[in-house]
Structure formats: structure tokens, C-alpha cells
Amino acid sequence: MTQPSKHLRAVERPNTGLGERELLDALHALNPPPDPAGLVPRFPWKMQVQTFSRCNAACAMCPWPETKNELDQGRMEETTFRALLQQSAGQGLERMSLFLHNEPLLDVRLSAWTRMAKDILPETKLTIYTNGWLFTPEKAQELADAGMDEINVSVLAADAGLVEKYSPGTPLEKILGYLDGVSKLTEAGSLGGMKVSVAALDLPGVMDSFAPMEQRWADRGMPLYFAPVSNRAGNCEWGEGAGERRVVCQRPFTKAYVLYDGRLILCNCDWRREIVLGNIRETPLAELWQGEAYQALRTKLLREDLEEGFLCTACDYPYRSAEEADRLSSVEV
């Protein structure tokens, strides 16, 4: 068992490598924080890629219902995706998530692009989060055959009343039927090494709603976990709010976020694309990642030298109460 960094959310720990944990601890040990350029990895360890920008749901705790009409939408050109893969080859990219502010299964090219990514980045873990509307057992098998490594299915609750409250129009019974079929595939070993899990939000009544199927799914190799709700950097009225102790957010130091047209944004909470750090179609990602603009931003974040109204000042993600930080420091994963 590995002792986790106490500066990580519990939900982040399973997908966080040793290098990322050590980096976070090193950043917290700096007092006062210097220029972080010497600590940042030469290339992001993780990446989220928006191959298609749209979603088919309208969840209350997500900015999509508003931003879909405020921002340009589109789908990534194959030349852009291939360029990104080639820029990432040999760079030590640990994890590429083929979704960002969207429902990935709406992109009919996803299986083909998964195969393409695996061919060019064989050592990189490929993942998606999906709302499950289109996650049939057939689609699960197709993605497993293409080389997808991990799929997390976000189901807000297993109670029709709760789902209608938090995400009106969600076809819950259909999704639960799909998941039961997928769990049978995991039990049979048909999906090979692809891991499938169900993610629900830690909201009142949600945990109890899953009781009838949670153990059945787990016995078949499809676990269920509960994630905290975030305010998406102030882009929605949910989340925990600021706690007593602020910890460094690891995202700008370890993870890149690429929009459908190649723009590099600060993080997955930047729903309105407020902080654009370049475009990988014009400048290779490695140069943008180590560029002056990115490094200056990291220094400001470390020193908490952020002007009023800056995106990160409203975000609840890096904030934890002293009690939670102390509790996490003693938990093994």
C-alpha cells in the first residue's frame, strides 16, 4: 500500500501516480514558493481532449445548459487529433482522457480514435467519463476491442425522482439496464483489461438509491463510488465552498486540457474558456506547457497572487478543511 499525499482529494488518489504525489508534496514544502519551473514535468502527465464539444444531458450541477449557447461548438479535425498524438509520443504521457466538457459517446469516431491513440501511444492509459445514455453492452465491447482502458459511467442517482430533480429527461431505466448488461460482460471477462466503474455524486439520498444493485455490480467487477460535488470554479452554484486550509491545485502542474479546435485551456473547470494558453495547431504542446505564460500563471497560483475575479479564486476544488486534510494524510490506498 502506498501512503498518499495529504494534499489530494480522496476521489483523485486512485488515478494519481507517485510522481504527481511527490510533486504536490514538494510544492507544499516550498515557503515562500519560488519560481516552479524546475519542478514542473517537461510534459503533462495527464491530458483531457475534447474530440466533440456537445452533450445530450442537462444536469443541474453542470454549466453545459448555459455554455452551450454562449460558446462556439464543434468537433476536432482528425489532423488536429493526430498532431496531438504525435506531439505526445515518447513524452511520458500517463493518461489521456478522450472527453472534456462533453458527452464522449456522441462522437461516432470514438472507437476508431481510441484505436489510433493506442497505436501511437501504446503505454498511455485511455479513459472516458460518460453519462451512460449511449453506453450499451455492444458499445462497451466495441471500445474494449479498440483499446480503451477505463470507462467511468456517471449516474447521478438510481432513483427516478432524484434523477428528475438533478437531471431532467435522463433515461434512468435504460441506463441501469445497459449497466446490468455491461456488468455481465465484466464478470465474463469479455472486456479484457478494460475497467468499468459507476460514479455517483455525494448528494442526499443518492447512496441509498444504489443499494439494490451496488453489491451485484461489485461482485461482477464493476464498482460504484461516490464523488464530491464541485462548483466548477464558480460556474455553477454547487460544491463545498472554501475550507480553512488551501492546498495547491495539481492540475496546472500536471495536466493539459485541449479543446476541439486545438486551444489549450487552464483546466476542466474553465468552462467559459477564460484562460487560453495557446493552440497546439500553432505551437507544439511541449512548448506551450513550458512557456512563459504557463509558468507565470503557475507562480501566481503558488503565491496566491491572483487578481479579483480570476477564475481560480472562485474554485472550491483546492480547498479542504484542516480536519479533512489530516484525515486523508493517514489513509492508505
C-alpha positions, 0 to 999 in steps of 0.5 A: 500500500502506498501512503498518499499525499495529504494534499489530494482529494480522496476521489483523485488518489486512485488515478494519481501516480507517485510522481504527481504525489511527490510533486504536490508534496514538494510544492507544499514544502516550498515557503515562500514558493519560488519560481516552479519551473524546475519542478514542473514535468517537461510534459503533462502527465495527464491530458483531457481532449475534447474530440466533440464539444456537445452533450445530450444531458442537462444536469443541474450541477453542470454549466453545459445548459448555459455554455452551450449557447454562449460558446462556439461548438464543434468537433476536432479535425482528425489532423488536429487529433493526430498532431496531438498524438504525435506531439505526445509520443515518447513524452511520458504521457500517463493518461489521456482522457478522450472527453472534456466538457462533453458527452464522449459517446456522441462522437461516432469516431470514438472507437476508431480514435481510441484505436489510433491513440493506442497505436501511437501511444501504446503505454498511455492509459485511455479513459472516458467519463460518460453519462451512460445514455449511449453506453450499451453492452455492444458499445462497451465491447466495441471500445474494449476491442479498440483499446480503451482502458477505463470507462467511468459511467456517471449516474447521478442517482438510481432513483427516478425522482432524484434523477428528475430533480438533478437531471431532467429527461435522463433515461434512468431505466435504460441506463441501469439496464445497459449497466446490468448488461455491461456488468455481465460482460465484466464478470465474463471477462469479455472486456479484457483489461478494460475497467468499468466503474459507476460514479455517483455524486455525494448528494442526499439520498443518492447512496441509498438509491444504489443499494439494490444493485451496488453489491451485484455490480461489485461482485461482477467487477464493476464498482460504484463510488461516490464523488464530491460535488464541485462548483466548477470554479464558480460556474455553477452554484454547487460544491463545498465552498472554501475550507480553512486550509488551501492546498495547491491545485495539481492540475496546472502542474500536471495536466493539459486540457485541449479543446476541439479546435486545438486551444489549450485551456487552464483546466476542466473547470474553465468552462467559459474558456477564460484562460487560453494558453495557446493552440497546439495547431500553432505551437507544439504542446511541449512548448506551450506547457513550458512557456512563459505564460504557463509558468507565470500563471503557475507562480501566481497560483503558488503565491496566491497572487491572483487578481479579483475575479480570476477564475481560480479564486472562485474554485472550491476544488483546492480547498479542504478543511484542516480536519479533512486534510489530516484525515486523508494524510493517514489513509492508505490506498 
